[in-house]
Amino acid sequence: MAGIVQIILGAMMIVGFYSRISAALLALMAIITIIIPGMIIIRDVPHFAYAFATAGGAIALLIRGSGAYSMDAKRWRRQQLANSQ
């Protein structure tokens, strides 16, 4: 189930659809993936490397936001245009 959610959140971040919300959820999932198994076993290094990379990328997107060509930017421009009229 977590893998399906990560795929959906990743796709949402790629197209820029609610990218900050999906980045926050993905970062939370990655941090939980780092903390919980880290307390039990720490021998699965590739798994932790993936979780660190996912958390880092998601946090960077959370801070930076989506780009100019994302669906969030298009939605924001459409909303600003509607508010100005």
N, CA, C and O atoms as a GROMACS GRO file, in nm:
protein
  340
    1MET      N    1   0.082  -0.120   0.000
    1MET     CA    2   0.000   0.000   0.000
    1MET      C    3   0.086   0.126   0.000
    1MET      O    4   0.056   0.223  -0.069
    2ALA      N    5   0.194   0.124   0.078
    2ALA     CA    6   0.281   0.241   0.084
    2ALA      C    7   0.348   0.267  -0.050
    2ALA      O    8   0.370   0.382  -0.089
    3GLY      N    9   0.382   0.160  -0.121
    3GLY     CA   10   0.444   0.176  -0.252
    3GLY      C   11   0.351   0.241  -0.353
    3GLY      O   12   0.394   0.324  -0.433
    4ILE      N   13   0.224   0.205  -0.349
    4ILE     CA   14   0.126   0.265  -0.439
    4ILE      C   15   0.108   0.413  -0.406
    4ILE      O   16   0.099   0.496  -0.496
    5VAL      N   17   0.104   0.445  -0.278
    5VAL     CA   18   0.090   0.585  -0.237
    5VAL      C   19   0.213   0.664  -0.280
    5VAL      O   20   0.199   0.778  -0.324
    6GLN      N   21   0.332   0.607  -0.268
    6GLN     CA   22   0.453   0.677  -0.312
    6GLN      C   23   0.452   0.700  -0.462
    6GLN      O   24   0.497   0.805  -0.507
    7ILE      N   25   0.404   0.606  -0.539
    7ILE     CA   26   0.396   0.623  -0.684
    7ILE      C   27   0.298   0.735  -0.718
    7ILE      O   28   0.326   0.818  -0.805
    8ILE      N   29   0.184   0.736  -0.653
    8ILE     CA   30   0.083   0.840  -0.678
    8ILE      C   31   0.137   0.978  -0.639
    8ILE      O   32   0.122   1.074  -0.714
    9LEU      N   33   0.200   0.988  -0.522
    9LEU     CA   34   0.256   1.116  -0.478
    9LEU      C   35   0.369   1.161  -0.570
    9LEU      O   36   0.381   1.280  -0.600
   10GLY      N   37   0.451   1.068  -0.616
   10GLY     CA   38   0.558   1.101  -0.709
   10GLY      C   39   0.504   1.154  -0.841
   10GLY      O   40   0.557   1.250  -0.896
   11ALA      N   41   0.399   1.090  -0.891
   11ALA     CA   42   0.337   1.137  -1.015
   11ALA      C   43   0.276   1.276  -0.996
   11ALA      O   44   0.283   1.360  -1.085
   12MET      N   45   0.216   1.300  -0.880
   12MET     CA   46   0.160   1.431  -0.852
   12MET      C   47   0.268   1.539  -0.847
   12MET      O   48   0.247   1.651  -0.893
   13MET      N   49   0.384   1.504  -0.793
   13MET     CA   50   0.493   1.600  -0.788
   13MET      C   51   0.552   1.625  -0.926
   13MET      O   52   0.594   1.737  -0.956
   14ILE      N   53   0.557   1.523  -1.011
   14ILE     CA   54   0.612   1.540  -1.145
   14ILE      C   55   0.528   1.638  -1.226
   14ILE      O   56   0.583   1.726  -1.292
   15VAL      N   57   0.396   1.623  -1.222
   15VAL     CA   58   0.311   1.713  -1.299
   15VAL      C   59   0.284   1.844  -1.225
   15VAL      O   60   0.231   1.938  -1.284
   16GLY      N   61   0.318   1.850  -1.099
   16GLY     CA   62   0.300   1.973  -1.022
   16GLY      C   63   0.159   1.994  -0.974
   16GLY      O   64   0.113   2.109  -0.965
   17PHE      N   65   0.090   1.889  -0.942
   17PHE     CA   66  -0.048   1.897  -0.893
   17PHE      C   67  -0.044   1.887  -0.742
   17PHE      O   68  -0.015   1.780  -0.687
   18TYR      N   69  -0.074   1.997  -0.674
   18TYR     CA   70  -0.062   2.005  -0.528
   18TYR      C   71   0.075   1.954  -0.484
   18TYR      O   72   0.087   1.866  -0.399
   19SER      N   73   0.178   2.011  -0.544
   19SER     CA   74   0.313   1.959  -0.525
   19SER      C   75   0.364   1.976  -0.382
   19SER      O   76   0.434   1.888  -0.331
   20ARG      N   77   0.333   2.085  -0.316
   20ARG     CA   78   0.383   2.103  -0.180
   20ARG      C   79   0.316   2.008  -0.082
   20ARG      O   80   0.380   1.958   0.010
   21ILE      N   81   0.189   1.983  -0.100
   21ILE     CA   82   0.118   1.889  -0.012
   21ILE      C   83   0.170   1.748  -0.034
   21ILE      O   84   0.198   1.675   0.061
   22SER      N   85   0.184   1.709  -0.161
   22SER     CA   86   0.233   1.574  -0.190
   22SER      C   87   0.379   1.560  -0.147
   22SER      O   88   0.420   1.452  -0.105
   23ALA      N   89   0.458   1.667  -0.158
   23ALA     CA   90   0.597   1.661  -0.112
   23ALA      C   91   0.603   1.645   0.040
   23ALA      O   92   0.689   1.573   0.091
   24ALA      N   93   0.515   1.712   0.111
   24ALA     CA   94   0.513   1.699   0.256
   24ALA      C   95   0.476   1.557   0.298
   24ALA      O   96   0.537   1.501   0.388
   25LEU      N   97   0.376   1.499   0.231
   25LEU     CA   98   0.337   1.362   0.263
   25LEU      C   99   0.446   1.262   0.229
   25LEU      O  100   0.471   1.168   0.304
   26LEU      N  101   0.512   1.282   0.114
   26LEU     CA  102   0.619   1.192   0.074
   26LEU      C  103   0.739   1.204   0.167
   26LEU      O  104   0.802   1.104   0.200
   27ALA      N  105   0.771   1.326   0.210
   27ALA     CA  106   0.881   1.345   0.305
   27ALA      C  107   0.848   1.279   0.438
   27ALA      O  108   0.936   1.217   0.500
   28LEU      N  109   0.725   1.291   0.483
   28LEU     CA  110   0.683   1.226   0.607
   28LEU      C  111   0.696   1.074   0.595
   28LEU      O  112   0.744   1.009   0.688
   29MET      N  113   0.652   1.018   0.482
   29MET     CA  114   0.664   0.874   0.463
   29MET      C  115   0.810   0.830   0.460
   29MET      O  116   0.844   0.726   0.515
   30ALA      N  117   0.895   0.909   0.396
   30ALA     CA  118   1.037   0.874   0.389
   30ALA      C  119   1.104   0.884   0.527
   30ALA      O  120   1.186   0.799   0.562
   31ILE      N  121   1.068   0.984   0.604
   31ILE     CA  122   1.126   0.998   0.737
   31ILE      C  123   1.082   0.884   0.828
   31ILE      O  124   1.160   0.832   0.907
   32ILE      N  125   0.956   0.844   0.815
   32ILE     CA  126   0.908   0.729   0.892
   32ILE      C  127   0.981   0.603   0.848
   32ILE      O  128   1.016   0.519   0.931
   33THR      N  129   1.006   0.589   0.717
   33THR     CA  130   1.081   0.475   0.665
   33THR      C  131   1.223   0.472   0.720
   33THR      O  132   1.279   0.365   0.741
   34ILE      N  133   1.282   0.588   0.743
   34ILE     CA  134   1.417   0.595   0.798
   34ILE      C  135   1.415   0.562   0.946
   34ILE      O  136   1.500   0.486   0.993
   35ILE      N  137   1.321   0.617   1.021
   35ILE     CA  138   1.322   0.606   1.166
   35ILE      C  139   1.280   0.467   1.215
   35ILE      O  140   1.352   0.404   1.293
   36ILE      N  141   1.166   0.419   1.170
   36ILE     CA  142   1.111   0.294   1.225
   36ILE      C  143   1.201   0.174   1.197
   36ILE      O  144   1.238   0.106   1.293
   37PRO      N  145   1.237   0.143   1.071
   37PRO     CA  146   1.327   0.028   1.053
   37PRO      C  147   1.467   0.054   1.108
   37PRO      O  148   1.538  -0.040   1.143
   38GLY      N  149   1.507   0.181   1.117
   38GLY     CA  150   1.638   0.213   1.171
   38GLY      C  151   1.653   0.174   1.316
   38GLY      O  152   1.764   0.147   1.362
   39MET      N  153   1.542   0.170   1.389
   39MET     CA  154   1.547   0.127   1.528
   39MET      C  155   1.559  -0.025   1.539
   39MET      O  156   1.611  -0.078   1.637
   40ILE      N  157   1.509  -0.095   1.436
   40ILE     CA  158   1.507  -0.241   1.441
   40ILE      C  159   1.633  -0.300   1.380
   40ILE      O  160   1.701  -0.380   1.444
   41ILE      N  161   1.663  -0.263   1.256
   41ILE     CA  162   1.778  -0.319   1.185
   41ILE      C  163   1.837  -0.210   1.096
   41ILE      O  164   1.763  -0.132   1.036
   42ILE      N  165   1.966  -0.202   1.087
   42ILE     CA  166   2.031  -0.099   1.009
   42ILE      C  167   2.123  -0.159   0.902
   42ILE      O  168   2.216  -0.093   0.857
   43ARG      N  169   2.098  -0.282   0.861
   43ARG     CA  170   2.186  -0.349   0.766
   43ARG      C  171   2.144  -0.330   0.621
   43ARG      O  172   2.220  -0.364   0.531
   44ASP      N  173   2.027  -0.279   0.596
   44ASP     CA  174   1.976  -0.263   0.460
   44ASP      C  175   2.013  -0.124   0.408
   44ASP      O  176   1.928  -0.034   0.404
   45VAL      N  177   2.138  -0.106   0.370
   45VAL     CA  178   2.189   0.025   0.331
   45VAL      C  179   2.121   0.081   0.206
   45VAL      O  180   2.087   0.199   0.206
   46PRO      N  181   2.098   0.004   0.098
   46PRO     CA  182   2.030   0.062  -0.019
   46PRO      C  183   1.889   0.113   0.013
   46PRO      O  184   1.845   0.213  -0.044
   47HIS      N  185   1.821   0.045   0.101
   47HIS     CA  186   1.687   0.089   0.141
   47HIS      C  187   1.694   0.225   0.209
   47HIS      O  188   1.612   0.313   0.182
   48PHE      N  189   1.790   0.243   0.297
   48PHE     CA  190   1.805   0.371   0.366
   48PHE      C  191   1.854   0.479   0.271
   48PHE      O  192   1.814   0.595   0.286
   49ALA      N  193   1.938   0.445   0.173
   49ALA     CA  194   1.984   0.544   0.076
   49ALA      C  195   1.867   0.595  -0.007
   49ALA      O  196   1.858   0.715  -0.034
   50TYR      N  197   1.778   0.505  -0.046
   50TYR     CA  198   1.658   0.546  -0.120
   50TYR      C  199   1.570   0.636  -0.033
   50TYR      O  200   1.519   0.737  -0.081
   51ALA      N  201   1.553   0.601   0.092
   51ALA     CA  202   1.468   0.681   0.181
   51ALA      C  203   1.529   0.819   0.206
   51ALA      O  204   1.456   0.918   0.210
   52PHE      N  205   1.661   0.827   0.222
   52PHE     CA  206   1.726   0.957   0.240
   52PHE      C  207   1.715   1.042   0.115
   52PHE      O  208   1.689   1.162   0.125
   53ALA      N  209   1.733   0.982  -0.002
   53ALA     CA  210   1.721   1.057  -0.127
   53ALA      C  211   1.577   1.105  -0.148
   53ALA      O  212   1.555   1.219  -0.190
   54THR      N  213   1.481   1.021  -0.118
   54THR     CA  214   1.341   1.059  -0.132
   54THR      C  215   1.305   1.172  -0.036
   54THR      O  216   1.238   1.268  -0.074
   55ALA      N  217   1.349   1.159   0.088
   55ALA     CA  218   1.320   1.263   0.188
   55ALA      C  219   1.386   1.395   0.149
   55ALA      O  220   1.324   1.501   0.159
   56GLY      N  221   1.510   1.389   0.104
   56GLY     CA  222   1.580   1.512   0.064
   56GLY      C  223   1.516   1.581  -0.054
   56GLY      O  224   1.498   1.703  -0.053
   57GLY      N  225   1.480   1.503  -0.156
   57GLY     CA  226   1.414   1.562  -0.272
   57GLY      C  227   1.278   1.619  -0.239
   57GLY      O  228   1.241   1.726  -0.288
   58ALA      N  229   1.203   1.549  -0.157
   58ALA     CA  230   1.070   1.597  -0.120
   58ALA      C  231   1.078   1.723  -0.034
   58ALA      O  232   0.997   1.814  -0.051
   59ILE      N  233   1.174   1.729   0.056
   59ILE     CA  234   1.190   1.849   0.139
   59ILE      C  235   1.235   1.967   0.055
   59ILE      O  236   1.192   2.080   0.077
   60ALA      N  237   1.323   1.942  -0.043
   60ALA     CA  238   1.365   2.050  -0.132
   60ALA      C  239   1.248   2.104  -0.213
   60ALA      O  240   1.235   2.225  -0.230
   61LEU      N  241   1.163   2.015  -0.262
   61LEU     CA  242   1.045   2.058  -0.337
   61LEU      C  243   0.945   2.127  -0.245
   61LEU      O  244   0.876   2.220  -0.287
   62LEU      N  245   0.936   2.083  -0.123
   62LEU     CA  246   0.847   2.147  -0.026
   62LEU      C  247   0.890   2.291   0.000
   62LEU      O  248   0.806   2.380   0.010
   63ILE      N  249   1.020   2.312   0.012
   63ILE     CA  250   1.072   2.448   0.037
   63ILE      C  251   1.065   2.535  -0.087
   63ILE      O  252   1.020   2.649  -0.081
   64ARG      N  253   1.109   2.480  -0.200
   64ARG     CA  254   1.119   2.557  -0.324
   64ARG      C  255   0.985   2.577  -0.393
   64ARG      O  256   0.960   2.683  -0.451
   65GLY      N  257   0.900   2.478  -0.388
   65GLY     CA  258   0.772   2.486  -0.456
   65GLY      C  259   0.781   2.434  -0.597
   65GLY      O  260   0.889   2.395  -0.644
   66SER      N  261   0.669   2.432  -0.664
   66SER     CA  262   0.666   2.380  -0.801
   66SER      C  263   0.715   2.486  -0.899
   66SER      O  264   0.726   2.604  -0.864
   67GLY      N  265   0.743   2.445  -1.019
   67GLY     CA  266   0.799   2.534  -1.119
   67GLY      C  267   0.694   2.615  -1.193
   67GLY      O  268   0.575   2.609  -1.163
   68ALA      N  269   0.742   2.689  -1.290
   68ALA     CA  270   0.655   2.777  -1.367
   68ALA      C  271   0.560   2.702  -1.459
   68ALA      O  272   0.454   2.755  -1.495
   69TYR      N  273   0.596   2.580  -1.497
   69TYR     CA  274   0.513   2.503  -1.590
   69TYR      C  275   0.428   2.398  -1.520
   69TYR      O  276   0.373   2.309  -1.586
   70SER      N  277   0.415   2.406  -1.391
   70SER     CA  278   0.338   2.306  -1.316
   70SER      C  279   0.189   2.339  -1.320
   70SER      O  280   0.148   2.449  -1.357
   71MET      N  281   0.110   2.242  -1.283
   71MET     CA  282  -0.034   2.264  -1.277
   71MET      C  283  -0.071   2.361  -1.165
   71MET      O  284  -0.170   2.433  -1.175
   72ASP      N  285   0.009   2.364  -1.059
   72ASP     CA  286  -0.015   2.460  -0.950
   72ASP      C  287   0.001   2.603  -1.001
   72ASP      O  288  -0.080   2.690  -0.967
   73ALA      N  289   0.104   2.629  -1.081
   73ALA     CA  290   0.127   2.764  -1.134
   73ALA      C  291   0.015   2.804  -1.229
   73ALA      O  292  -0.030   2.918  -1.227
   74LYS      N  293  -0.029   2.711  -1.312
   74LYS     CA  294  -0.140   2.742  -1.403
   74LYS      C  295  -0.267   2.771  -1.327
   74LYS      O  296  -0.341   2.863  -1.362
   75ARG      N  297  -0.292   2.692  -1.222
   75ARG     CA  298  -0.411   2.714  -1.141
   75ARG      C  299  -0.402   2.849  -1.068
   75ARG      O  300  -0.502   2.919  -1.057
   76TRP      N  301  -0.284   2.885  -1.019
   76TRP     CA  302  -0.264   3.011  -0.949
   76TRP      C  303  -0.285   3.130  -1.044
   76TRP      O  304  -0.349   3.229  -1.007
   77ARG      N  305  -0.230   3.119  -1.168
   77ARG     CA  306  -0.248   3.228  -1.265
   77ARG      C  307  -0.395   3.244  -1.302
   77ARG      O  308  -0.444   3.356  -1.315
   78ARG      N  309  -0.466   3.132  -1.320
   78ARG     CA  310  -0.608   3.137  -1.354
   78ARG      C  311  -0.687   3.200  -1.240
   78ARG      O  312  -0.781   3.275  -1.264
   79GLN      N  313  -0.651   3.170  -1.117
   79GLN     CA  314  -0.719   3.227  -1.001
   79GLN      C  315  -0.691   3.376  -0.990
   79GLN      O  316  -0.781   3.453  -0.958
   80GLN      N  317  -0.567   3.418  -1.016
   80GLN     CA  318  -0.534   3.560  -1.010
   80GLN      C  319  -0.607   3.638  -1.119
   80GLN      O  320  -0.652   3.750  -1.097
   81LEU      N  321  -0.618   3.578  -1.237
   81LEU     CA  322  -0.689   3.642  -1.347
   81LEU      C  323  -0.837   3.657  -1.313
   81LEU      O  324  -0.897   3.760  -1.343
   82ALA      N  325  -0.897   3.556  -1.252
   82ALA     CA  326  -1.038   3.562  -1.214
   82ALA      C  327  -1.061   3.665  -1.104
   82ALA      O  328  -1.164   3.733  -1.102
   83ASN      N  329  -0.966   3.677  -1.011
   83ASN     CA  330  -0.981   3.774  -0.902
   83ASN      C  331  -0.963   3.916  -0.948
   83ASN      O  332  -1.020   4.007  -0.888
   84SER      N  333  -0.884   3.939  -1.054
   84SER     CA  334  -0.858   4.074  -1.100
   84SER      C  335  -0.974   4.130  -1.183
   84SER      O  336  -0.984   4.251  -1.204
   85GLN      N  337  -1.060   4.043  -1.230
   85GLN     CA  338  -1.172   4.091  -1.314
   85GLN      C  339  -1.291   4.127  -1.235
   85GLN      O  340  -1.393   4.168  -1.291
   0.00000   0.00000   0.00000
